[in-house]
């Protein structure tokens, strides 16, 4: 348990704001070591210890928005899912010891099954419950590390799998060979070298866009005191220095317009005037109401008029942007639930827009952590990604920097530049290699016009990503079931042999068989 708790703390340190990426590998090795030889109950205890230490530390920023009770509830629920996955990993180690006793089976097959089982846990946490919470994925810790470029080939999911595979192979070398046979270290060594030397998949440069982007730094947190129009005014004030500079697109952050421009003539008229002054279409974000539902919507506002291009956030945040099963949670914590008045509906329109002849991929705030949103934008023809976000509720915490690491990994994964724009910061232009091209610091109003590179062509991560996720999930389930069946049959056969020996007096004793 102490080692598991230490491992949880070490894993958090691998992510921003500390960002010591090698600690992710050390954490995984130590965590796997704590599961070897554990019973089901022991694995649960060790898994909860590891999961709670990691999640409660990693998600400390939840306290600032909703307080300690939701933080504890989310952190411990995620820890319970981690514990359930830990039991499976412990069983894989136990069953494989009997079913796969061979030296090279232990060195080659067992690490693959362990890594797939770890990844199955990540995948389940990313989709369940209520669209899941794929925030703390292992691959997302590597934005500053030398293995990040693997994501362009295998995606963040594949990177997580290969990281655990490397750690599990290293642990098996220690367990099986005990540092005595260098040949046994070859699987882990070759995998590590291949991951280190694999270059980023090249996408094709397709030109550049002049993009203006604005960080208004207005009163945009959920509980900030403000008057109607204050957030709009903050973005407009920060935009004025950009007017007349020549832009292909102007971008405001999530929630930069605090009234529905599809319903308010005054808001629409103000946006029309701003677009004329900028000489470029304006990508905004606002809460919109259509057909009796409310959406978190990005809109491309142009001089042409008519209905703008729309994209609604695909995955509103449970207990942040809506309350699932509100009647139930109202019974448990009525005061907390009543604070959340928003009830956003998930969008179904694609995360993609056309700006002239250029395709733009989109993700609104936490949608950046969902693979399908990013992959769909690239597959539809995006040459660049624009991420609009509002981190005002989490000022002064690690949330903003953790989300920024996700944006950088998405740039590498898709081979596209990313314009990441926040209301309060930080905001950045990120190259296709994950490096910063320009940035504005957190907590200050500002704006820039940046010449942003465009790219075409799909990376293997985008092409095979959905199939890889499915294959690893099904492969993990199949491997665990096969091990369980083989272990049971082997155990039954062993029990039969002992029973026959006990009933047959002519059978030699165990000591006699050993001496022979």
N, C-alpha and C positions, 0 to 999 in steps of 0.2 A: 504493500500500500504506500509506504513512503516513496518508493521509486516511481510508482504510478503518479503520485501527486507531483513529484519533481518533473516527470515527463510532461505533464499537462502544463506546468508553468513554462517549461523550456519551449514548448510548441508555440505558446502565445508570443514569446520573445522573438520567434522567427518572422512574425508579421509586423507591419508598421504599428506603432511608431518606432520601435526598437529596430526591427528589420534584420536580425542576425540570422539570415537564411540557413546556414549550416545546422543550426539547432533543430530544424525540422527533422533532419536525418537522425540526429542523436536521439531525439524524442521518440521517433518511431522504433528504433532499435531497442531502446530501453523498455518501451511499452510492450513490444512483442515478447521480450524476454520475461516480463512479469506474467505473461499468459501461458508460458510453457509449463506443463505439469499441473495446471490449476484444475480443480473441480468446477462444476457449473456454478455453485455458490461462490467459490473463490474468485472465478472469473467475473461474476457480477460485481463483487465488492471492489476488485481491482479496476474494472471498467468504469464503475461509477466514480471512484476516486480520481482516475485519470480524466474522465469527461468533465466532472465538476470543476476540477482545478483549472482545466483549459477553458471551458465555456464561460464560467463565471468571471474569469479574468478577461477573456477576449471580448466579452459582450458587456463590459462595465459601462459602456456609453449608454446602454438602455436606461440606466438609473436616471440620467439627466432628463430624459423625455417623460418617462412614465413612473419613475420611482422604484424602490427596492422590491416590491412584491412582483411586478411583471418581470423584472430582471431575474429574480430567483426562479420564478415559474418557467421562463424560457430556458435559462441555463440548466436547470435540473432536468427538464424534459429532454433537452438535447443530450444531457449526460446519460439519461436512461436509454436513449437510442444507441449511444456509443457503447454502453454496457451490454446491450443485447448483441451488438456486433462482436464485442469482445468474447462473449460466450462461444459464438460460432468459431472464432479464431482459435480459442483454447481447445475446442473439440477437434478442429482440423489437426492441431499438433498431436493430440492424444490418439486420434484414429490413425493418422499417418504413421505413427511409430510402430503400429502392428501391421498395418496393411501395406506400407511401403518401406520395408526394413532395409532395402538396398542402399548402399552408400550414395550412388549417383541419383537415385530417386529422391533421396533426402536433400541432396544439393540442388537438384533441378526442378523437380515436380512440386515439392512442398512449398518453396518460396512463391511459385506461381499461384498455387491455390490460396495461400495466405494473402497475397496481394489482391487477388480477385475478390476474396471475402471482405477485405478492408474496403475495397472500392464499392462493393455492393452496399455496404453500410453508408458510404457517402452518397450514393445514388438515391437510396431510400430517404435519407435525411433531406435530400434536395427536392423531393417531390411530395412528401407526406409529413404531417397533415397540412391541409389548407395551402396547397401548392408548394409546400416544403420551405426549407431555409438553407439553401446551398451557400451560405456565407463563409463558413470556415473550411473550405476545401483545401486539401494539402497542397495541391499544385499552385494555388494562389499565393503561397508564401514565397515564391521563387522569382518575383519580379526583378530583384536585384542580383539574382544568382546566375551562374554560368549555364544552368540547365533550362532556363526559361525558353530558349529557342526550340526546345523539343515540342512545345505547345503548338508550333506552327505545323507540325506533322501529326501529332496525336491529340491535340486539344488539351485543355486543362484536365479533363478526365483521364486521358492517356498519360499525362505527366504525373498525376497522382498515382496511377497504377505502377508506373516505372519507378517512382521514388520508393514506394513500399516494396516493390520487387527487389530493388537494390539493397534495401535495409534487411529484408528477410533473407536474401541470399548471403549477406555478410554474417548475419546471426547464425545461419545454418553452417557456414564454414567454421565458425567458432565452436558450435556444438558438436559437429561431426568430426572435423579434423583436428580441433584443439590446437591450431597453429602449427601442426607437425608436418602436414603435406601441402606444399605450395600449389600442387595441381588442383587441389580442392578449392582454392581461392579463385580459379580461373572464371567461373560463371559470374561472380560478383565483380571481379576486376574488368572483364570484357564489357559487361553491361555499363559500368561506370564510365569507362573510356568512350564507349559509343555515344552515351548521352552527352558527355562533355564535348566531343568533337563534332557532333551532328550540327551542321549549319542551319540557319533559319531558311525556311523554304522561300524562294524568291517569287514575289508577285511582280507584275509588269507596271512600271511607271506610265501614267496616262495623262500627265499634265499637272496643273496646279489650279487652286482656287484662292481668291482673295476673300478671306472670311473675317468679318468683324465679330467680336465676342465680348460680352458685357457681364461684369460681376457688380451688381448694383448695391449689394450689402445693405439692403433695407430691412425693415422690421418684419422678417418673413418666417420666424419661428411660429409654431402653432399657438403658443400662449403669449406672444409679443403683443404689447399694447399698440394699436394703430387705428387709423381712420381709413375708411374705404378709399382706395386709390393711392395709398402711401407706397405700396410696393411698386406699382406701375411708375409712380413719380421717381422712385429711386433708380429704377432701370433707365428711365428716360433721361434723367440728369447725367448718369454715367455714360450714356450713349452720345451726348452732344459733341464731345471732342472728336468723334469718329466721322461725323457728317461731312460729306464732301471729299472724303479720302479715296473713294472708289472701291466698291466691294461687289463681290458676286453674291454674297449672303451675309446677313446679320443675324446673330444668335443671342437670344435671351435665355436665362436659366429656367428651371422648373418653377412654376408658380410666379413667374415674373409679371404676369397680368392677373390682378386680383378681382376681376369681374369677368363674366362670360361674354366674350366679344361676339358670339353668335346671337346673344339675346339683348345686349346693350348697344344702342345706336351710338351713344357718346364714346364708348370704348372703341367701337369699330371705326368711328371717324378719326379718333386720335391715332389709331394704328395706320389708317390710310395716310394721314399727314406725315407720320414718321417714315413710312415707306417711301413716300415721294421725296422727303428731305434726304434720306439715305441713298436713294437711287438703287436700291437693292431689295429683294424680298426679305422678310423678317420671319425667322422661326421663333415662335413664342410658345408658352405653355400656360394653360389655365384650366380651371374646373369648368366643364361644360355640361349642360343638361340637354338631353335629346331623347325623345320617345319615353319620357318618364323615368329615365335613368341618369345618373351622374357619372362622369368620366374624368379621369386625369388625362388631359388631351394636349398634344403638341399640334400646332397649326402653322402652316406656311402661308403667311399673309403677303399678298402681292398687290400691285397697282391694278391688276386686271379686274378685280372684284369677283363677285359670285361666291360660290362655296369654296373655301380654301381646302387644300389637302390636309387630311387629318390622320393622326395616329393616336389611339388611346392606349394607355398603359395596360399591358397584358396581365401583369401580376400585382394588383394592389396589395399593400402590406397588411396582413392580418393584424388586428389590434392596433394598427396605426392609421390606415386609410379606410378600414371597415372593420366591423366586428362580426366574425362568423358565428352562427348560432347565438345571436345576441341574447335571446330569451334565456338561454342556459347560463351564460356567463354573467348576465344581469343578476341572477339568483346568487351567484358566488361572490361577486365583487361589484355591487351596484354603483358605488361611488366612482370607482375607476372606469367602469364601462361607460358611465354617463358622460365622462369627459370627452369621449371620442364621438363626435357628432357626425363625422364624415362617413359616408357609405358609398364609396366608389365601386362601380361595376367593372369587371374585367373587360378589356377591349378585345375585339376580334379582327380589326383591320391591320394590315401588315406594317411592320416597323420600317417603312421605306417611303421616300418621297423623291420627286424629280425637281431639281433646281436647274431650269433650262434643260440642257441635255445631260446633266450630271445626276447620277443616282446617289442618294444620301441614306445611309443606314441610321436607325435611331434606337435609343434605349433611354427610358425615363427613370432616373434614380436607381432604385434597387433592381430594376429589370436588367441591369448590367450583369447580374450574377446568374441569370438564366440562359443556358446554352442556346435553347431553341430560338430565343429572340435575336441573339447575335447571328446565329447561323442563317436564319431566314433573311435578315437584311443583306448579308453577303451574297446569298444565293439569288436574290432578286436583282442584283446588279449594283450594289452600293460600291462606290469608289472611295468613300470616306465615311467615317462614323461620327455622329454628333450625339453626345450624352448630356442631357439636361438634368440637373439635380438641385436639390435644396437641402443643404446640410445644417441649416440654421438651428434646428432643434438639438444638434449635437456639437455646438461650438465648444472648442477647447478639449475635445475628446479624440480618441484614435479612430472613430468611425470614418471621418472624412479621409484619412490617410489609408485606411484599409480599403475603402471603396476606390480610391485612386489607384491602388495596386491592382485591383481588378480591371480597371480601365486600361492600364499598361499591358496586362496579360492579354486582354482582348485585342489590342493593337498587334501584338506578336502573333496571336492565334490566327487572325484573319489576314495579316499582311496589309493592314490599312492604317492610315493616320487616324487619330481620334482627336476631336475637339471636345473637351470635357469642361462644361460650364456650370458653375454653382452660384447660388445667390450670394452666399457669404464667403465662399472659398473653401479649399483652393481651387482655382481654375487653371487649365493647362491646354496646350497643344502638344500632342504626343505623336512622335513619328512611328512608322510601321515597325521599327525595331524596339519600341517601348521606351525610347529616350525622350526627355523633355525638349521641345523646341522653343516654347515660351511658357511663362507661368505668371500668375498673380498670387500674391500671398493671401492667406486667410485673414478675414476681418477688415478688409479695406475695399472701398469702391474703386473700380478701375475698368478699363476697356483697352482692347488692342485690335489691330488689323494685322492678320498673319497670312503669309503666303504658304498655303498648306499643300503638300504633295498628294496626288491622287494615284490610286493603283487599281488595276484590274487583275482578273485571274483568281481562281479559288485555291486556297491552301488545302493540302490533304486533310487537315483538321476539320475544315468545313465540309468537305466532301464525304468523309467517312465517319465524322463525329457521331451522328445518330446511330449508325450501324455498330460502331465500336462500343458505344454505351450499352446497346442491347446485347451485343455478343459477350461483353465482360459480365453483365448481369446474369444472363442465362448460363454462361460458362461457370460462374461462381456457384450458382444454385445446383447445376448438374454435378460439379465436382464434390460439393459438400454431401449431396445425396448419395453419390457413388461411394464416397468414403464411408458414410454411415452404414450403407448396406453391406459393403465388404467387411467392415469391422464387426458387424453383427454376425455375419456368416462365419467369419474366422473365429469369433468367440464361441459360436455354437459348435463348430467342428472341434475346437479345443476341449469344450466341455464334454462332448461325446466321447472323445478319446480317453479322457480321465474316467468317465463313467464306465466305459468298457474295460478299462484296466482294473477298476475296482471290482467288477463282477467276474472277471476271468482270472482265476488263481494262477494260470499258466503264464500270464503276462509278466515280463520282468519288471522289477521295481524301478522307480525313477533313478535311484542311486546306481543300480546295475546298468541301466541304459546309458547313464552318463559315463560310467567306467568303460563301457564298450566303445 
